[in-house]
């Protein structure tokens, strides 16, 4: 278990989140730079749309989170409260690592991928922490999450399953995301006459 803190409104020092609110806050605490889409949160948490709407509204009123065109994220000011976060769930498992062409503009690539769906995976959100950009998608049934992390010219595709899906399913899904991103970079490369993604040699 790990103690985590998140900010709350100065006027709500006695704020005590219920179980659903705590579930949302625990997800946000895992990456306080992350922005999550509403539908992505719904699939990730398995909550009914109306229930999630009420939960997010109360957390916004408590100034624990804020909403922007990019999605929902932790609010950066106010008092804080602490809660325990389970650390037993593993981080997404890296499956593929590749080099991005040096001429590819990561900002443009992000804009082309943000909010887009592929196969049966829907946009979950993104996080930008210094030099690391992470983009996440989640399956329609909420059973698997895929992540693309870009750092120092490399892109890593990772998979994380929330049910007992076997490793081959996770690997297959990771390659679907890799193919999706490769097509986007190829289109970008064609406009600049440069090479697409190159796999990292083992």
Secondary structure, 3 states (H helix, E strand, C coil): CEEEEEEECCCCCCCCCCHHHHHHHHHHHCCCCEEECHHHHHHHHCCCHHHHHHHHHHHHHCCCEEEECCEEEECCCCEEEEEEECCCCCCCEEEEEEECCCCCCHHHHHHHHCCCCECCEEEEEEEEECCEEEEEEEECCCCEEEEEEEECCEEEEEEEECCCCCHHHHHHHHHHHHHHHHHHHHHHHHHHCCCCCEECCC
